Amino acid sequence: MGKSKQTGNHKGDSKKHIAKTWKTKRRTKDMDEIHSDMKTEAAAKLLNQEVDVDVTGCAQHYCLHCARYFVDMRSMKEHFKTKVHKRRLKKLREEPYTQAEAERAAGMGSYIPAKTVEVKTQAVEEDMD
């Protein structure tokens, strides 16, 4: 008797795509999604959400630019001072990539440089302190 030649048993199937699992575990919104959220009607809807106990901070403290929920107002204000938030604001200054820009890059028009968008940290209500 020798060693079995069978190699393909289904034992290790769950760990096959572990790299993809870790890369997408904490995936946040893309820049174009955040730009669409920054429009006035969508922003008002996100900043004034109903109480949801399944979300951090009952969905009452939301950073619009980073797409993150915070436990309380104090932690959100501290987040506004961090490098992570400031880098995100800097990335959001560039206008999102559009289909028209893709066609111009492919040679179907003349090049127009990307515009910059004025982005400021959202206003914080002081009633929670």
C-alpha positions in Angstrom: 0.0 0.0 0.0 1.2 3.4 -0.9 0.1 7.0 -0.5 -3.3 7.8 -2.0 -3.1 9.7 -5.3 -6.2 11.7 -4.7 -5.4 15.4 -4.5 -8.7 17.3 -5.0 -10.7 16.7 -1.8 -12.9 19.6 -0.8 -11.3 20.3 2.5 -9.3 23.4 1.6 -12.0 25.0 -0.5 -13.0 27.6 2.1 -9.5 29.2 2.1 -9.2 29.4 -1.6 -9.9 33.1 -2.0 -8.7 34.4 1.4 -6.8 37.3 -0.2 -9.9 38.7 -1.8 -11.8 38.3 1.4 -9.3 40.4 3.4 -9.1 43.1 0.6 -12.8 43.6 0.5 -13.7 43.2 4.2 -13.5 46.9 5.0 -14.2 48.3 1.6 -15.7 51.8 1.7 -17.4 53.9 -0.9 -15.5 55.0 -4.0 -14.9 58.7 -4.8 -17.6 59.0 -7.4 -20.2 57.5 -5.0 -19.1 60.1 -2.3 -19.4 62.9 -4.9 -23.0 61.9 -5.6 -23.6 61.7 -1.8 -22.3 65.3 -1.4 -25.1 66.7 -3.5 -27.5 68.7 -1.3 -30.6 66.4 -1.3 -28.5 63.2 -0.8 -26.3 64.9 1.9 -29.3 66.1 3.8 -30.8 62.6 3.8 -27.5 61.1 5.0 -26.8 63.7 7.7 -30.3 63.5 9.2 -30.9 59.8 9.3 -33.5 58.1 11.6 -32.2 56.3 14.7 -30.9 52.8 13.7 -29.6 50.7 16.6 -27.7 48.3 14.2 -25.3 51.1 13.1 -22.5 52.7 15.1 -23.8 55.7 17.1 -27.4 54.9 16.1 -26.6 56.5 12.7 -26.6 60.0 14.2 -22.9 60.9 13.6 -21.9 60.4 10.0 -18.9 61.8 8.2 -20.1 62.5 4.6 -16.7 62.7 3.0 -15.3 59.5 4.6 -18.6 57.5 4.6 -18.1 56.5 8.3 -20.3 56.5 11.3 -19.1 57.6 14.7 -20.1 56.8 18.3 -20.5 60.4 19.4 -20.0 64.0 18.4 -16.7 64.2 20.2 -15.1 61.3 18.2 -16.4 62.7 15.0 -14.9 66.1 15.7 -11.6 64.4 16.5 -11.8 62.6 13.2 -12.2 65.9 11.3 -8.7 66.8 12.6 -7.0 63.6 11.5 -4.8 63.0 8.4 -7.2 60.4 7.1 -10.0 62.9 6.8 -7.8 65.7 5.4 -6.4 63.3 2.7 -9.9 62.3 1.8 -10.9 66.0 1.4 -7.9 66.5 -0.9 -8.8 63.5 -3.1 -12.4 64.8 -3.3 -11.3 68.1 -4.7 -10.8 66.5 -8.1 -13.9 66.1 -10.2 -15.1 62.5 -10.7 -14.1 60.6 -13.9 -17.0 60.7 -16.5 -17.8 58.8 -19.7 -17.2 62.0 -21.7 -13.7 62.2 -20.3 -13.0 58.6 -21.2 -14.1 59.2 -24.8 -11.8 62.3 -25.0 -8.9 60.2 -23.7 -9.7 57.6 -26.4 -9.3 60.2 -29.1 -12.9 61.2 -29.6 -12.4 64.8 -28.7 -9.9 67.3 -27.4 -8.4 67.1 -23.9 -10.0 69.1 -21.2 -8.2 69.1 -17.8 -10.2 67.9 -14.8 -11.9 70.7 -12.8 -11.4 71.2 -9.1 -14.4 71.2 -6.7 -14.5 73.2 -3.5 -14.7 70.7 -0.6 -15.0 71.8 3.0 -15.6 69.8 6.2 -19.3 69.4 7.0 -20.9 71.7 9.5 -21.4 70.2 13.0 -24.3 70.8 15.2 -23.3 71.7 18.7 -26.5 70.5 20.5 -25.0 67.2 21.6 -22.2 68.4 23.9 
